[in-house]
Amino acid sequence: MEVRLQKIIAGTGLSSRRKAEQLIASGHVTVNGKVVTELGTKVDPERDHVKVDGKHLTNIQPFVYLMLNKPKNVMSTLDDPGGRTTVKDFLHGVSVRVFPVGRLDFDSEGLMLLTNNGDLAQALLHPRYHVPKTYLIKVKGVLTDDEIADLQRGVKLEDGMTSPATVKKIKKAEANSWVEITIHEGRKHQVKRMLETVGHPVIKLTRVKMGPLTLGGLTSGEFRFLTDREANALREVVEQRRTLEQEGKDPGVRPPRPKRREGWAKPAKTKRYSPKKARRVA
Ligand code: URA
């Protein structure tokens, strides 16, 4: 069966469909030894030999992306010299070596992205890219509207002011309460330090969103492979920002201007995961 060239390239996990089109248009792709720059070109993957930068598509190691719901009291690294449980202990049956994209504190929980795509991991972690991360947090006491406004504008930490954040009050729980914070930075213990600054120490912290990814119904300690749509959305984030950078524009998506909010809000929508759409690569 004949398939569009960009679809075959993107299907290997090498790039998004958009990037595959750029690779074709700029002459990086050959079909049966001939450079093909026509985007509409259809090929038969069983019969035709497609190469990207001289590498046969079948020799390209597919990129693997997975999401783990890290439990509390687990290291977010792959190894721990102290012998504590690490995220690796939860990746049963994953034969490809994947690396965590960023960290969560030992006592924090939630969404961790792991991949063998080193370039993408590096780009997502780069402070210039401002990939938003959303945390659902139980804090001591109840934040006042002024404290929320301070957190949204930015508070002074020992390593400098924080950039604008989004803060929503979610619900009150006796002497404590739940808030949701979205930040566009990734400093060490940042959310805990921000809340400490306004006098509300963190009791529980769960990352529920990272860029286009949401934790959804994944239970603690469970992992799943990203769907093609999710993996493409991640690649799009990086590619769009790289393009802006190449055009000499600031790739940082400006954090939204803090709005003053009164009252309680609904937590971030987390789409339910569809196992049918998940791509098992490893
Ligand atoms: N901010 C923190 O303080 N801890 C985390 O684990 C993540 C963000």
Residues whose N, C-alpha, C, O or C-beta is under 5 A from the ligand:
A	BS01	URA	R103 L104 D105 S108 H189 Q190 V191 K192 R193
